């Protein structure tokens, strides 16, 4: 089966809980899943595992503090990841308007700059409509992994 690395960006724990539920679900199907709560560039440069970004959005569409150092280093160093598959799950609040799920857009852009390849559509989970993001994220992740 597939080895997957989940890069987590979280403030209050919702994205982390979601990532852990995805890990449980995918591991029962035989996949090896690593949840990275404090990701470093070395977590992606020493392997070619598919990446799944699971992040919330803070403030005005910003990346959460625990994911920000990874994002900054990714943008500064641009370690090339040609063809590396990645997927995107973003938790946000649509009441923020134009910045809704902005962290996901920033991460996606940074990964594209490394020549990584997005697989599937971004899953945007709106806190105004969904109380348990993992209820939407787990089925999406199960489908996503089949397209790798």
N, C-alpha and C positions, 0 to 999 in steps of 0.2 A: 504494500500500500504506500501511500504518500506521506512524506515528512513535511510538515507545515510549520511555519513560524508566524505567530500572531504578535504584531507590534501594537502595544496598548497605549492609548493616551487617555488618561482619566483624571478627574478632579474629586468627585464624590464617590467613586467606586462603581458607577453604573456600567461603564465600558469594561472595566476589569471583570465584574461579575458576568457580563455577557461573554467575554472572551473565555472565561473558565467554563461556562456552560457549553460553548462551542467545542472546547477541548474535550470535555466529557463525552459529548455526543459523537464526535469524530473518532475518538479513541475506541469507542465501543464498536465502530465499524472497521477497526484495524489500522487506522492512520496513527502516525506519531506526531504529536502536536506539542510545540514549545510555546508557552505564553511568556512574553518578554515585557515585564512591567517597567523596567528601566533600560530600554534598548540602547545598545551601543552600535557603532558602525561595524565593529568586528562580528556582531551577531549576524550580519548579512554578507560580509565579505569573505568569510571562511567556509562558505557552503553555497549551494544553489537551490535550496529549498524554496518552494512557493511562499510568498508572503501574503498575509492577510492583515490589513490595518484595521483595527477596531478602536475608534477614537471618539471621544466627545468633543464638543466645540465649546470654547470658553469666550467670555467677554464679547467682543465684536468680531467673532469668526476666527478666533485665534486657537493655536495648538496648545493643549494642556501642558503645564509645567514639566511633568515627568517625560513627555515626548519631545519637548522643545530642544534639548541638547542634541538628540539624535537628528532631528529635522535640520538644525543649524549646521551640524557636521555634514549631513548628506548634501545640503545645498553648497557648502563651502568646498567639499572635497570631490563631489560627484563621482563616487566609485562606480565605474561602468558595470552594469548588470544586463548586458544585451539579451533580450528575450526572456528574462526572468519573469515568470507569471506573478501577478499580484491582484488582490481583490480589496475592496474598500467597503467597510461598514462604518457609518457615521451617525452618531447620536447628536441630535440638536433640538432646537426649539424654534418652530416656525414663526413665533411672535417676534423674533429678532429681524425678520424681513430679509434684506439682501445678504446678511451675514450668516443665514441659516446654513448649518453644516459646512461652514467655511474651512474648518480644520481639515476636513477630508479633501477639499479642493486643493489646499496647499500641499498636502502630502502626495496627492495624485500627481500634481505638477512636478514636484521634486523627483518622484520615482520615474516619471516620463523622461526627465532630463538625464537619468542614468541609463536610458534605453531599455528599461523594464517594460513589460507588456501587460496591459490590464486585461483581465479575464472577467467577463460578465459586467453587468451594470452595477453601479454603486447602490448599496442599500442605505437609504436615508430613513432614520427612525425618528419620528417627531414626538417629542415629549408632551406636546399638546394633545396627542391622540393615543399614545401607547404608554401604558404604565410599566410594562415588563418587556424591555427591549429584547431580551433573550428569546422571547416567544416568537419574534419575527426573525431574529438573527440565526437561530439554530437551523430552521428549515432552509433558509437562504444559503447558509454555509454548506449544508449537505448537498444542495444542488450545485453550488459553486465548485466544490471539490471534484465532482464528476466531470467537469469541463476542463480540468487541468491537463 
